[in-house]
Amino acid sequence: MHYFGKSCQAAYTLDLPEGSEYAIDLVDIWEMTRETIIPRDSGKMKIKLPGKEGTAAIAIHNQLGI
């Protein structure tokens, strides 16, 4: 998980291990929402962010390969 705090970034680069799949969720602490923005990916990827305070990106390891 990466919490962006007061940073208002429009994009962020994640570098996750190759050979495993991850889902990427975006959390907005002010709106109290969590949504999957990338259902399956691995390796280096650029994710789009809303460009506002109080967001976090969570990488969830898919151990089952589903």
Kinemage of the C-alpha trace (Angstrom):
@kinemage 1
@onewidth
@group {chain A} dominant
@subgroup {mainchain}
@vectorlist {calphas} color= white
{ca met a 1} P 0.000 0.000 0.000
{ca his a 2} L 1.171 3.495 -0.781
{ca tyr a 3} L -0.600 6.425 0.886
{ca phe a 4} L -0.166 9.697 -0.996
{ca gly a 5} L -1.269 11.945 1.894
{ca lys a 6} L -1.402 15.595 0.871
{ca ser a 7} L 0.315 14.892 -2.450
{ca cys a 8} L -2.000 15.564 -5.407
{ca gln a 9} L -0.400 13.290 -7.982
{ca ala a 10} L -2.078 12.483 -11.305
{ca ala a 11} L -0.028 9.296 -11.857
{ca tyr a 12} L 2.268 6.921 -9.990
{ca thr a 13} L 4.585 4.143 -11.161
{ca leu a 14} L 4.417 0.816 -9.344
{ca asp a 15} L 7.152 -1.788 -9.746
{ca leu a 16} L 5.730 -5.158 -8.717
{ca pro a 17} L 7.401 -8.574 -9.098
{ca glu a 18} L 7.082 -10.284 -12.491
{ca gly a 19} L 5.466 -13.712 -12.585
{ca ser a 20} L 2.746 -12.922 -10.023
{ca glu a 21} L -0.543 -11.181 -10.670
{ca tyr a 22} L -1.783 -8.214 -8.670
{ca ala a 23} L -5.018 -6.251 -8.542
{ca ile a 24} L -4.605 -2.533 -7.875
{ca asp a 25} L -7.219 -0.739 -5.774
{ca leu a 26} L -7.547 3.000 -5.283
{ca val a 27} L -8.782 4.230 -1.884
{ca asp a 28} L -10.191 7.717 -1.343
{ca ile a 29} L -10.253 8.444 2.387
{ca trp a 30} L -12.444 11.549 2.051
{ca glu a 31} L -15.173 9.909 -0.035
{ca met a 32} L -14.711 6.603 1.843
{ca thr a 33} L -14.496 4.603 -1.382
{ca arg a 34} L -12.349 1.775 -2.676
{ca glu a 35} L -12.363 0.674 -6.314
{ca thr a 36} L -10.322 -1.731 -8.388
{ca ile a 37} L -8.582 0.282 -11.087
{ca ile a 38} L -6.416 -2.537 -12.515
{ca pro a 39} L -7.845 -6.064 -12.127
{ca arg a 40} L -4.684 -7.978 -13.171
{ca asp a 41} L -1.120 -6.920 -13.868
{ca ser a 42} L 2.493 -7.426 -12.842
{ca gly a 43} L 5.869 -5.766 -13.296
{ca lys a 44} L 6.268 -2.036 -13.818
{ca met a 45} L 3.040 -0.136 -14.428
{ca lys a 46} L 1.824 3.447 -14.359
{ca ile a 47} L -1.483 4.039 -12.606
{ca lys a 48} L -3.708 7.080 -13.015
{ca leu a 49} L -4.666 8.926 -9.853
{ca pro a 50} L -7.384 11.531 -9.296
{ca gly a 51} L -4.878 14.266 -8.399
{ca lys a 52} L -6.296 15.079 -4.992
{ca glu a 53} L -5.353 14.629 -1.338
{ca gly a 54} L -6.159 11.549 0.703
{ca thr a 55} L -5.722 8.707 -1.749
{ca ala a 56} L -3.898 5.401 -1.494
{ca ala a 57} L -3.008 2.621 -3.925
{ca ile a 58} L -3.161 -0.976 -2.708
{ca ala a 59} L -1.588 -3.894 -4.584
{ca ile a 60} L -3.349 -7.176 -3.772
{ca his a 61} L -1.417 -10.333 -4.648
{ca asn a 62} L -3.552 -12.865 -6.507
{ca gln a 63} L -2.214 -16.160 -5.150
{ca leu a 64} L -4.760 -18.342 -6.917
{ca gly a 65} L -4.071 -17.072 -10.436
{ca ile a 66} L -7.777 -16.350 -10.907
